[in-house]
Amino acid sequence: MATELPRDWQSPPRLEGRHARLEPLLREHADGLRAALDGDALAGLWYTNVPRAAEVDAYLDGVFASQAQGRILPFAIRDAVGDIVGSTRFYDLEPTVPRVSIGYTWYAPRVQRTGVNTETKLMLLTHAFETLGCISVVFETSWFNQRSRAAIARLGAKQDGVLRNHRRHADGSPRDTVIFSILDNEWPAVKRNLLSRLAQHESSP
């Protein structure tokens, strides 16, 4: 029998900032997710795991099955006006370490590289380190996803290595996974960096 997760690890929290709001992913978010996928522009990248608009219901089935098994905590992402603009999750939950991974993140093209992304990462990392008490937070991405690799590095995460043929891409091809992490003793500097970047977004016209 699987050990029951501690209470704080059982349900996604609601996290709110000025640019973004994270709320537990629900079936009623489906139409908003379809709109955010913007004509499958994101799903066209073969090395990502972004669903196509027509696949959102099946995508949610998989999400909720994993959540029921205690494997993930999924979120819908809203922007400042309340529109759904993407999704993200905690996964590989390891409360005995404690450690989580952050990923399976995608955003509508119009909010990429805006305060939404910066604040989303700030809220998730703050929850992981300051509420869950994690000593490590992990990020993974495909070797071919140069944009994602650069974005993770900009957070202040350090590259730990590359796991060859670690997983499969959505098209079934083997994926070399680039592993990054942030440790608890690194979190204060990473947090300062994210707050500084967020202030730059807020001062932009």
C-alpha positions as CSV (number, residue, x, y, z in Angstrom):
1,M,0.0,0.0,0.0
2,A,1.3,3.5,-0.9
3,T,2.1,5.8,2.0
4,E,-0.3,8.7,2.2
5,L,1.2,12.0,1.3
6,P,1.5,14.7,4.0
7,R,-1.5,17.1,3.9
8,D,0.4,20.0,2.2
9,W,1.4,17.6,-0.6
10,Q,-2.1,16.3,-1.4
11,S,-3.7,19.3,-3.1
12,P,-2.4,22.2,-5.3
13,P,-2.6,25.5,-3.4
14,R,-4.0,28.7,-4.7
15,L,-1.2,31.2,-5.3
16,E,-1.9,34.8,-6.4
17,G,0.3,37.6,-7.5
18,R,0.0,40.8,-9.5
19,H,0.6,39.3,-12.9
20,A,-0.5,35.7,-12.5
21,R,-2.8,33.5,-10.4
22,L,-2.4,29.7,-10.0
23,E,-5.4,27.6,-9.1
24,P,-5.9,23.8,-8.9
25,L,-6.5,22.5,-12.4
26,L,-10.1,21.4,-12.9
27,R,-12.2,19.9,-15.7
28,E,-14.0,23.2,-16.1
29,H,-10.7,24.8,-17.2
30,A,-10.9,22.9,-20.5
31,D,-12.3,25.6,-22.7
32,G,-9.8,28.1,-21.4
33,L,-7.0,25.8,-22.1
34,R,-8.2,25.2,-25.6
35,A,-8.3,29.0,-26.2
36,A,-4.8,29.4,-24.7
37,L,-3.3,26.8,-27.0
38,D,-3.8,29.4,-29.8
39,G,-4.4,27.2,-32.8
40,D,-1.8,24.5,-31.8
41,A,1.2,26.8,-32.3
42,L,2.8,25.4,-29.2
43,A,2.1,21.7,-30.0
44,G,3.9,22.1,-33.3
45,L,7.3,21.8,-31.5
46,W,8.1,18.1,-31.6
47,Y,10.3,18.2,-28.6
48,T,7.6,19.6,-26.2
49,N,4.7,17.9,-24.4
50,V,2.1,20.5,-25.1
51,P,-1.4,19.1,-26.0
52,R,-3.2,20.0,-29.1
53,A,-6.5,21.9,-28.6
54,A,-8.5,18.8,-29.8
55,E,-6.7,16.7,-27.2
56,V,-7.4,18.8,-24.1
57,D,-10.0,16.4,-22.7
58,A,-7.7,13.4,-23.0
59,Y,-4.8,15.5,-21.6
60,L,-7.0,16.3,-18.6
61,D,-7.9,12.6,-18.1
62,G,-4.2,11.8,-17.9
63,V,-3.5,14.7,-15.5
64,F,-6.3,13.7,-13.1
65,A,-5.3,10.1,-13.2
66,S,-1.7,11.0,-12.2
67,Q,-3.1,13.4,-9.5
68,A,-5.3,10.6,-8.0
69,Q,-2.2,8.5,-7.7
70,G,-0.4,11.2,-5.7
71,R,2.1,11.8,-8.4
72,I,1.5,15.4,-9.4
73,L,-0.1,18.7,-8.2
74,P,-1.4,20.4,-11.4
75,F,-2.3,24.1,-11.9
76,A,-4.2,26.3,-14.3
77,I,-2.5,29.7,-14.9
78,R,-4.5,32.9,-15.2
79,D,-3.2,36.3,-16.1
80,A,-4.0,39.6,-14.4
81,V,-7.5,39.9,-16.1
82,G,-8.4,36.3,-15.2
83,D,-7.9,34.6,-18.6
84,I,-6.5,31.1,-18.6
85,V,-3.1,31.4,-20.3
86,G,-1.4,28.0,-19.5
87,S,-0.7,25.2,-17.1
88,T,2.1,23.9,-14.9
89,R,2.6,21.4,-12.2
90,F,4.6,20.0,-9.3
91,Y,5.6,16.4,-10.1
92,D,8.0,13.7,-8.8
93,L,6.8,14.5,-5.3
94,E,9.3,13.3,-2.7
95,P,8.1,14.6,0.7
96,T,10.6,12.4,2.6
97,V,13.6,14.3,1.0
98,P,11.7,16.7,0.6
99,R,12.0,17.6,-3.1
100,V,9.7,18.4,-6.0
101,S,10.1,19.0,-9.7
102,I,8.4,21.8,-11.6
103,G,7.5,21.4,-15.2
104,Y,5.0,20.4,-17.9
105,T,4.6,24.2,-18.2
106,W,3.2,25.9,-21.2
107,Y,1.9,29.4,-21.8
108,A,-0.2,31.1,-24.5
109,P,2.2,32.8,-26.9
110,R,1.0,36.3,-25.9
111,V,2.3,36.0,-22.3
112,Q,5.6,34.2,-22.9
113,R,8.5,36.1,-21.5
114,T,6.3,38.4,-19.6
115,G,5.7,39.0,-15.9
116,V,3.3,36.0,-15.9
117,N,6.1,33.5,-16.3
118,T,8.4,35.2,-13.9
119,E,5.8,35.5,-11.2
120,T,4.5,31.9,-11.8
121,K,8.0,30.5,-11.1
122,L,8.4,32.8,-8.1
123,M,5.2,31.6,-6.5
124,L,5.9,27.9,-7.2
125,L,9.5,28.1,-5.9
126,T,8.4,30.1,-2.8
127,H,5.7,27.5,-2.0
128,A,8.2,24.6,-2.6
129,F,11.0,26.1,-0.4
130,E,9.0,28.1,2.2
131,T,5.9,26.0,2.7
132,L,6.8,22.5,1.7
133,G,10.4,22.9,3.1
134,C,12.1,21.4,0.1
135,I,15.8,21.1,0.1
136,S,15.9,20.8,-3.7
137,V,13.6,21.8,-6.7
138,V,14.3,20.1,-10.0
139,F,13.6,21.2,-13.6
140,E,13.9,18.9,-16.6
141,T,13.7,19.6,-20.3
142,S,14.6,18.1,-23.7
143,W,18.2,18.5,-25.0
144,F,16.7,20.0,-28.1
145,N,14.6,22.6,-26.2
146,Q,17.1,25.4,-26.2
147,R,14.6,28.0,-25.3
148,S,13.5,26.1,-22.2
149,R,17.1,25.4,-21.2
150,A,18.0,29.1,-21.4
151,A,14.9,30.1,-19.4
152,I,15.7,27.6,-16.6
153,A,19.2,28.9,-16.4
154,R,18.0,32.4,-16.2
155,L,16.1,31.5,-13.0
156,G,19.4,30.7,-11.4
157,A,19.1,26.9,-11.6
158,K,22.3,25.0,-12.1
159,Q,22.6,22.2,-14.7
160,D,23.3,18.9,-13.0
161,G,23.8,16.8,-16.1
162,V,22.1,15.0,-19.0
163,L,20.3,11.7,-18.8
164,R,20.6,9.9,-22.1
165,N,17.5,8.2,-23.5
166,H,15.8,9.1,-20.3
167,R,12.2,9.6,-21.5
168,R,10.4,9.8,-24.8
169,H,9.2,12.9,-26.7
170,A,5.5,13.1,-27.5
171,D,6.3,11.7,-30.9
172,G,7.8,8.6,-29.4
173,S,11.4,9.4,-30.1
174,P,14.0,8.9,-27.3
175,R,14.7,12.0,-25.2
176,D,17.9,13.1,-23.7
177,T,16.8,15.0,-20.6
178,V,18.8,18.0,-19.3
179,I,18.5,18.2,-15.5
180,F,18.7,21.4,-13.5
181,S,18.1,22.1,-9.8
182,I,18.0,24.8,-7.2
183,L,19.1,23.9,-3.6
184,D,17.6,25.4,-0.5
185,N,20.8,27.3,0.3
186,E,20.6,28.9,-3.2
187,W,17.0,29.9,-2.9
188,P,17.5,33.3,-1.2
189,A,19.7,34.5,-4.2
190,V,17.4,33.0,-6.7
191,K,14.4,34.7,-5.0
192,R,16.2,38.1,-5.2
193,N,16.9,37.5,-8.8
194,L,13.3,36.7,-9.6
195,L,12.0,39.7,-7.6
196,S,14.4,42.0,-9.5
197,R,13.2,40.6,-12.9
198,L,9.6,41.0,-11.8
199,A,10.2,44.6,-10.8
200,Q,11.6,45.2,-14.4
201,H,8.4,43.8,-15.9
202,E,6.3,46.1,-13.6
203,S,8.3,49.2,-14.6
204,S,8.1,48.4,-18.3
205,P,5.6,50.6,-20.3
